[in-house]
């Protein structure tokens, strides 16, 4: 009987092993749980931005085709020294006044409490010479009651305010083959000349002037040539913003950047029984209010005088002037990034008139039986792929024909004078409502002054010209 009830040594050993396994498992589960809890509280209380350097390459390293093959439309990139040979490089502000001082320019100030595009508001128009004297060169000595330096921004394009400046600021080879905003009636009347309606635009400002996080119009790629001073960029790609920052505001987080505003979040304060709010600032991020920023990759890089920067389609970006700075920028569409742009445009629900590049590229709407106001992703892609203009630009890119060009060459003119007269005829053919679209407070006197100044510059001849480096020829 004893042998029937007494467990064998083997069974005792088996029970001990099971007990040890259960104990060890329980111990590791507790330890793992405590570790996860600790990581959770640490991550919520010590969130940090994930900042990486914007890739930098040296001038002359890549052809235009290689540039897009390597970076596509996914990564911002800085090309060091790309525009050092331009006549505008390190141009003095006195020289700029001499060239364009009588131009009417639009200026704004940054307001941290503003939910407008980039946080810029308080539009004022003034002569460029007055702006340079009062807000650039002698700002510290002036009685500026608002205490904020004004920023010369995007409202009035270079071809409008100072067409002769195109001779000083050529378009780099990577982006000279492009589709941009044109006036359809003027295009037809001139037999296909693509006079620039608004782009390029100048950005000029004192130290610490800035534009906060925004997306450019038409959701297009962005580039800038910096000629004086330096600017620091912080960039978030559309893909990251879409997945992590509630870019379409479907969750009600208050992100209005895609609609031309800013990201304002509101929280209920149980103490005051009111709603507190914060507006996101990418250069002073509050991760307690905007913890999602720690989930995205933020590209950061400083663009110095003589450098050039490219940002992919619909990239969110903020720009801070580190000192007195000015540069020239363009939004346009390039044959190598059409597919990416179409995907983003459709994904946003065709916001910011991003479909208009179909019209600017002379897309064959009638031949394809398409309506420009009722485009799907498939139809928009088909339209752009059928554009003879884009096909020709793509062929030039693939054949290695991309080169640095002036605006008059890109528009289809042989010389500056003919192009300038074309710009003059373009603006005279437009109604004042069309010319001043989007310009708050721009009046008839300013309009007439600008037309007179623009048309008076067509006989200008550039006397001094810097030698172009062989890789830009």
C-alpha positions as CSV (number, residue, x, y, z in Angstrom):
1,X,0.0,0.0,0.0
2,X,2.8,2.3,0.8
3,X,4.1,2.1,-2.7
4,X,0.6,2.9,-4.1
5,X,0.2,6.2,-2.3
6,X,3.7,7.5,-1.9
7,X,4.7,9.7,-4.8
8,X,7.7,8.6,-6.7
9,X,10.9,10.7,-6.7
10,X,10.2,11.5,-10.3
11,X,6.7,12.9,-9.6
12,X,8.1,15.1,-6.7
13,X,10.8,16.4,-9.0
14,X,8.1,17.2,-11.7
15,X,6.0,19.2,-9.1
16,X,9.1,21.2,-8.0
17,X,9.9,22.1,-11.6
18,X,6.3,23.3,-12.2
19,X,6.3,25.4,-9.1
20,X,9.6,26.9,-10.0
21,X,8.3,27.7,-13.5
22,X,5.2,29.3,-12.1
23,X,7.2,31.4,-9.7
24,X,9.7,32.5,-12.3
25,X,6.9,33.3,-14.8
26,X,5.0,35.4,-12.2
27,X,8.3,37.2,-11.3
28,X,9.0,38.1,-14.9
29,X,5.5,39.2,-15.5
30,X,5.6,41.5,-12.6
31,X,9.0,42.8,-13.6
32,X,7.9,43.4,-17.2
33,X,4.7,45.2,-16.1
34,X,6.7,47.5,-13.8
35,X,9.1,48.1,-16.6
36,X,6.3,49.0,-19.0
37,X,4.7,51.3,-16.5
38,X,8.0,53.0,-15.8
39,X,8.6,53.5,-19.5
40,X,5.1,54.9,-20.0
41,X,5.5,57.5,-17.3
42,X,9.0,58.4,-18.4
43,X,7.9,58.7,-22.0
44,X,4.9,60.9,-21.2
45,X,6.9,63.2,-18.9
46,X,10.2,63.3,-20.8
47,X,9.1,63.4,-24.4
48,X,11.7,64.9,-26.8
49,X,11.8,66.0,-30.4
50,X,13.3,63.6,-32.9
51,X,15.5,66.0,-34.8
52,X,17.7,64.9,-37.7
53,X,20.0,67.0,-39.9
54,X,18.7,67.9,-43.4
55,X,21.0,66.1,-45.9
56,X,23.6,68.4,-47.3
57,X,25.5,68.0,-50.6
58,X,28.1,70.2,-52.3
59,X,27.5,72.2,-55.4
60,X,28.3,70.3,-58.6
61,X,27.8,66.8,-57.1
62,X,24.6,65.8,-58.9
63,X,22.9,66.5,-62.2
64,X,19.2,67.5,-62.1
65,X,18.1,63.9,-63.0
66,X,20.4,62.4,-60.4
67,X,19.1,64.9,-57.8
68,X,15.5,63.6,-58.2
69,X,16.6,60.0,-58.6
70,X,18.4,60.2,-55.2
71,X,16.0,62.4,-53.2
72,X,12.8,62.1,-55.1
73,X,10.0,64.0,-53.5
74,X,10.4,62.6,-50.0
75,X,13.4,64.3,-48.4
76,X,14.5,67.9,-47.9
77,X,18.0,68.7,-49.0
78,X,20.4,71.6,-48.9
79,X,23.0,72.2,-51.7
80,X,25.9,74.1,-50.3
81,X,27.3,76.9,-52.5
82,X,24.8,76.3,-55.3
83,X,24.0,80.1,-55.8
84,X,27.3,81.6,-54.8
85,X,28.1,82.7,-58.4
86,X,24.7,84.5,-58.8
87,X,25.1,88.3,-58.9
88,X,22.7,88.6,-56.0
89,X,25.0,86.7,-53.7
90,X,26.0,88.9,-50.7
91,X,24.5,91.9,-52.5
92,X,24.4,94.9,-50.1
93,X,21.0,96.2,-49.0
94,X,22.1,99.6,-50.4
95,X,22.5,98.0,-53.8
96,X,19.1,96.3,-53.5
97,X,17.6,99.8,-52.7
98,X,19.3,101.1,-55.8
99,X,17.8,98.4,-58.0
100,X,14.3,98.1,-56.5
101,X,13.9,100.8,-53.9
102,X,10.8,102.4,-55.5
103,X,8.9,99.1,-55.5
104,X,5.8,98.7,-53.3
105,X,6.3,95.6,-51.1
106,X,4.1,93.8,-48.6
107,X,5.2,93.4,-45.0
108,X,3.8,91.5,-42.0
109,X,4.8,90.8,-38.4
110,X,4.8,87.5,-36.5
111,X,2.2,87.2,-33.8
112,X,2.5,84.1,-31.6
113,X,-1.3,84.3,-30.9
114,X,-2.3,84.5,-34.5
115,X,-3.8,81.5,-36.2
116,X,-3.2,82.9,-39.7
117,X,-0.7,81.4,-42.2
118,X,2.7,81.1,-40.5
119,X,1.5,83.4,-37.7
120,X,1.9,86.4,-39.9
121,X,-0.5,89.3,-39.8
122,X,-0.7,93.1,-39.7
123,X,-0.2,93.7,-43.4
124,X,1.4,97.0,-44.3
125,X,2.6,98.2,-47.7
126,X,5.6,100.4,-48.1
127,X,8.4,101.3,-50.6
128,X,11.3,98.8,-50.4
129,X,13.7,101.6,-49.7
130,X,11.7,102.6,-46.6
131,X,11.4,99.0,-45.5
132,X,15.2,98.5,-45.8
133,X,16.0,101.7,-43.9
134,X,13.4,101.3,-41.1
135,X,13.2,97.6,-40.6
136,X,16.5,96.2,-41.8
137,X,19.5,98.6,-41.5
138,X,18.3,101.0,-38.8
139,X,15.7,99.0,-37.0
140,X,17.4,99.3,-33.6
141,X,17.6,103.1,-33.9
142,X,13.9,103.6,-34.9
143,X,10.9,104.2,-32.6
144,X,9.1,101.0,-33.5
145,X,6.1,101.1,-31.2
146,X,4.9,97.6,-31.8
147,X,8.4,96.3,-30.8
148,X,8.3,93.7,-33.6
149,X,10.4,93.8,-36.8
150,X,8.4,93.6,-40.0
151,X,9.0,90.8,-42.4
152,X,8.9,91.3,-46.2
153,X,6.9,88.2,-47.3
154,X,5.2,86.4,-50.1
155,X,2.4,88.7,-51.2
156,X,4.0,90.5,-54.2
157,X,6.1,88.5,-56.7
158,X,9.5,89.6,-57.9
159,X,8.3,89.9,-61.6
160,X,5.7,92.5,-60.3
161,X,7.8,94.6,-58.0
162,X,11.3,94.4,-59.6
163,X,11.6,92.4,-62.8
164,X,15.2,93.4,-63.4
165,X,16.1,91.4,-60.3
166,X,15.6,88.2,-62.4
167,X,19.0,88.9,-64.0
168,X,20.6,88.7,-60.5
169,X,18.8,85.5,-59.4
170,X,18.8,82.7,-61.9
171,X,16.8,79.5,-61.3
172,X,19.0,76.5,-60.4
173,X,19.2,73.7,-62.9
174,X,17.4,71.2,-60.7
175,X,14.1,73.2,-60.9
176,X,14.3,75.2,-64.1
177,X,12.2,72.6,-66.0
178,X,8.9,73.4,-64.2
179,X,5.2,74.0,-64.4
180,X,4.0,77.2,-62.6
181,X,1.1,79.6,-62.4
182,X,0.4,81.3,-65.6
183,X,-2.4,83.5,-67.1
184,X,-4.2,81.3,-69.6
185,X,-5.5,84.2,-71.7
186,X,-2.1,85.8,-71.9
187,X,-0.5,82.4,-72.8
188,X,-2.9,82.0,-75.7
189,X,-2.5,85.7,-76.8
190,X,1.3,85.4,-76.9
191,X,1.5,82.1,-78.7
192,X,2.6,80.1,-75.7
193,X,4.8,82.5,-73.7
194,X,4.7,81.5,-70.0
195,X,5.1,84.8,-68.3
196,X,5.3,84.3,-64.5
197,X,2.2,85.7,-62.8
198,X,3.5,85.8,-59.2
199,X,6.6,83.7,-58.6
200,X,9.3,84.0,-57.6
201,X,8.8,85.9,-54.3
202,X,11.3,87.5,-52.0
203,X,11.5,86.9,-48.2
204,X,13.5,89.5,-46.3
205,X,13.8,90.1,-42.6
206,X,15.8,91.1,-39.6
207,X,17.1,88.7,-36.9
208,X,14.4,86.5,-35.3
209,X,11.8,87.3,-37.9
210,X,10.1,84.0,-38.9
211,X,7.2,82.1,-40.4
212,X,5.9,79.4,-38.1
213,X,4.9,75.9,-39.3
214,X,2.9,76.0,-42.5
215,X,2.2,74.4,-45.9
216,X,2.8,76.3,-49.1
217,X,0.0,77.0,-51.5
218,X,-1.0,74.4,-54.1
219,X,0.8,71.8,-51.8
220,X,3.7,72.0,-54.2
221,X,7.4,71.5,-53.7
222,X,9.3,74.5,-52.4
223,X,12.8,75.8,-53.0
224,X,14.8,78.9,-51.9
225,X,18.0,80.5,-52.8
226,X,19.5,82.4,-49.8
227,X,21.7,85.4,-50.9
228,X,22.3,87.3,-47.6
229,X,22.4,86.0,-44.0
230,X,21.2,82.6,-42.9
231,X,17.9,80.9,-42.2
232,X,17.1,77.8,-40.1
233,X,14.4,75.4,-41.4
234,X,12.5,72.9,-39.4
235,X,10.6,70.5,-41.7
236,X,8.1,67.7,-41.3
237,X,7.1,65.6,-44.3
238,X,3.5,65.3,-45.4
239,X,3.5,61.5,-44.7
240,X,4.6,62.0,-41.1
241,X,2.2,64.8,-40.5
242,X,-0.7,62.8,-42.0
243,X,-0.1,59.8,-39.7
244,X,0.9,61.4,-36.4
245,X,-0.3,65.0,-36.3
246,X,-4.0,64.7,-37.3
247,X,-3.3,66.9,-40.3
248,X,-6.8,66.6,-41.6
249,X,-8.2,67.3,-38.1
250,X,-10.4,64.2,-38.1
251,X,-9.8,63.7,-34.4
252,X,-10.6,67.2,-33.6
253,X,-7.1,68.2,-32.4
254,X,-7.3,71.6,-33.9
255,X,-4.7,71.2,-36.6
256,X,-5.6,73.7,-39.3
257,X,-2.2,73.9,-41.1
258,X,-3.6,72.1,-44.2
259,X,-6.3,74.8,-44.4
260,X,-3.8,77.7,-44.3
261,X,-3.9,78.2,-40.6
262,X,-2.1,77.0,-37.5
263,X,-2.4,74.2,-35.0
264,X,-4.4,75.4,-32.0
265,X,-5.3,73.0,-29.2
266,X,-7.9,73.6,-26.5
267,X,-8.2,71.9,-23.2
268,X,-10.8,72.3,-20.4
269,X,-9.4,73.8,-17.2
270,X,-11.4,72.3,-14.3
271,X,-10.1,75.1,-12.0
272,X,-11.2,78.0,-14.0
273,X,-14.0,76.1,-15.8
274,X,-12.9,77.6,-19.1
275,X,-11.0,76.3,-22.1
276,X,-7.3,77.0,-22.2
277,X,-5.6,77.0,-25.6
278,X,-2.1,76.8,-27.0
279,X,-0.8,77.4,-30.6
280,X,2.0,75.1,-31.7
281,X,5.3,76.7,-32.3
282,X,7.9,74.5,-34.0
283,X,10.8,76.6,-32.7
284,X,9.4,76.6,-29.1
285,X,7.5,73.4,-29.0
286,X,5.4,72.6,-25.9
287,X,5.3,68.8,-25.7
288,X,2.9,68.8,-22.8
289,X,0.3,70.3,-25.1
290,X,1.6,68.8,-28.4
291,X,3.1,65.4,-27.4
292,X,2.5,64.1,-31.0
293,X,5.5,66.1,-32.1
294,X,7.8,63.6,-30.5
295,X,6.4,60.9,-32.9
296,X,7.6,62.6,-36.1
297,X,11.0,63.1,-37.7
298,X,11.8,66.8,-37.7
299,X,14.4,67.7,-40.3
300,X,16.5,70.8,-39.3
301,X,19.1,72.7,-41.2
302,X,20.6,76.1,-41.6
303,X,20.8,77.6,-45.1
304,X,23.6,80.0,-45.4
305,X,24.2,82.8,-47.9
306,X,25.1,81.0,-51.2
307,X,23.2,77.8,-50.3
308,X,20.0,76.5,-51.9
309,X,17.3,74.3,-50.2
310,X,14.6,72.0,-51.7
311,X,11.5,70.7,-49.8
312,X,9.2,68.0,-51.1
313,X,5.5,68.4,-51.9
314,X,3.3,69.7,-49.0
315,X,6.1,69.6,-46.5
316,X,5.3,71.4,-43.3
317,X,8.0,73.9,-42.5
318,X,8.9,76.8,-40.3
319,X,11.7,79.3,-41.1
320,X,13.7,81.4,-38.7
321,X,16.0,84.2,-39.7
322,X,19.3,84.0,-37.7
323,X,20.4,87.5,-38.8
324,X,19.6,90.0,-41.5
325,X,18.6,87.8,-44.4
326,X,17.0,87.7,-47.8
327,X,16.3,85.1,-50.4
328,X,14.2,84.2,-53.4
329,X,11.7,81.3,-53.4
330,X,9.4,79.5,-55.8
331,X,6.6,77.0,-55.6
332,X,6.2,74.9,-58.8
333,X,5.7,71.4,-60.1
334,X,8.5,69.3,-61.7
335,X,8.1,66.4,-64.0
336,X,10.0,64.0,-61.7
337,X,7.5,64.5,-58.8
338,X,4.2,64.5,-60.6
339,X,3.0,61.1,-59.3
340,X,3.9,62.0,-55.7
341,X,2.2,65.4,-56.0
342,X,-1.0,63.9,-57.4
343,X,-1.2,61.3,-54.6
344,X,-0.8,64.0,-52.0
345,X,-3.2,66.3,-53.7
346,X,-5.9,63.7,-53.9
347,X,-5.3,62.5,-50.4
348,X,-6.0,66.0,-49.0
349,X,-9.3,66.2,-51.0
350,X,-7.7,68.5,-53.6
351,X,-7.1,71.3,-51.1
352,X,-5.3,74.5,-51.7
353,X,-6.1,74.4,-55.4
354,X,-3.4,71.8,-55.9
355,X,-5.2,70.5,-59.0
356,X,-4.5,73.8,-60.8
357,X,-1.2,72.5,-62.1
358,X,-3.3,70.6,-64.6
359,X,-4.5,73.9,-66.0
360,X,-1.1,75.5,-65.9
361,X,0.4,72.6,-67.8
362,X,-2.2,73.0,-70.6
363,X,-3.7,69.6,-69.8
364,X,-6.0,68.4,-72.6
365,X,-9.3,68.6,-70.6
366,X,-11.5,68.6,-73.7
367,X,-9.7,65.8,-75.5
368,X,-9.9,63.6,-72.4
369,X,-13.5,64.7,-71.6
370,X,-12.5,65.9,-68.2
371,X,-13.7,68.6,-65.9
372,X,-11.1,70.6,-64.1
373,X,-13.4,71.0,-61.1
374,X,-14.4,67.3,-60.9
375,X,-11.1,65.5,-60.8
376,X,-10.4,62.2,-59.1
377,X,-6.9,61.0,-58.4
378,X,-6.9,58.8,-61.5
379,X,-8.3,61.6,-63.7
380,X,-5.8,64.1,-62.4
381,X,-2.9,61.8,-63.0
382,X,-4.1,60.9,-66.5
383,X,-4.5,64.6,-67.3
384,X,-1.0,65.5,-66.2
385,X,0.5,62.5,-67.9
386,X,-1.2,63.6,-71.1
387,X,0.2,67.2,-71.0
388,X,2.5,67.9,-73.9
389,X,4.2,70.5,-71.8
390,X,5.1,68.1,-69.1
391,X,6.1,65.4,-71.6
392,X,8.5,67.9,-73.2
393,X,9.9,68.9,-69.8
394,X,10.3,65.2,-68.8
395,X,12.2,64.5,-72.0
396,X,14.6,67.4,-71.4
397,X,15.2,66.1,-67.9
398,X,15.9,62.6,-69.0
399,X,18.2,63.8,-71.8
400,X,20.3,65.8,-69.4
401,X,19.3,69.1,-70.8
402,X,18.3,70.7,-67.5
403,X,20.4,73.8,-66.9
404,X,20.4,77.0,-64.8
405,X,18.1,79.5,-66.5
406,X,16.7,83.0,-66.0
407,X,13.0,83.6,-65.8
408,X,12.9,85.0,-69.3
409,X,14.4,81.8,-70.7
410,X,12.0,79.6,-68.7
411,X,9.0,81.7,-70.0
412,X,10.1,81.2,-73.6
413,X,11.8,84.6,-74.4
414,X,15.3,85.2,-75.9
415,X,16.1,88.2,-73.8
416,X,15.2,90.1,-70.7
417,X,13.7,93.1,-72.5
418,X,11.2,91.0,-74.4
419,X,10.2,89.1,-71.3
420,X,9.8,92.3,-69.2
421,X,7.5,93.8,-71.9
422,X,5.6,90.6,-71.7
423,X,5.2,91.0,-68.0
424,X,4.1,94.5,-68.5
425,X,1.4,93.5,-71.0
426,X,0.3,90.6,-68.7
427,X,-0.4,92.9,-65.8
428,X,-2.0,95.6,-67.9
429,X,-4.4,92.9,-69.3
430,X,-5.5,91.8,-65.8
431,X,-8.3,93.5,-63.9
432,X,-7.3,95.1,-60.6
433,X,-9.3,92.4,-58.8
434,X,-7.2,89.7,-60.5
435,X,-4.0,91.5,-59.9
436,X,-4.7,92.2,-56.2
437,X,-6.2,88.8,-55.4
438,X,-5.3,87.8,-51.9
439,X,-3.6,91.2,-51.2
440,X,-5.3,92.8,-48.2
441,X,-5.5,96.6,-48.3
442,X,-3.7,96.9,-51.7
443,X,-5.3,99.9,-53.4
444,X,-5.6,101.5,-56.8
445,X,-2.8,104.0,-56.3
446,X,-0.4,101.1,-55.4
447,X,-1.6,99.2,-58.4
448,X,-0.9,102.1,-60.8
449,X,2.5,102.8,-59.2
450,X,3.5,99.1,-59.6
451,X,2.5,99.0,-63.2
452,X,4.5,102.2,-63.9
453,X,7.6,100.9,-62.1
454,X,7.4,97.4,-63.7
455,X,7.1,98.7,-67.3
456,X,9.9,101.3,-66.8
457,X,12.5,98.6,-66.0
458,X,12.4,96.9,-69.4
459,X,15.4,98.7,-70.9
460,X,17.7,97.7,-68.0
461,X,21.0,96.2,-68.9
462,X,23.1,94.2,-66.4
463,X,26.5,95.7,-66.4
464,X,28.4,93.4,-64.0
465,X,28.1,89.7,-64.3
466,X,29.8,87.1,-62.2
467,X,31.4,84.1,-64.0
468,X,29.3,81.0,-63.9
469,X,30.9,77.8,-62.7
470,X,31.1,75.1,-65.4
471,X,28.7,72.8,-63.6
472,X,25.9,75.3,-63.9
473,X,26.4,75.8,-67.6
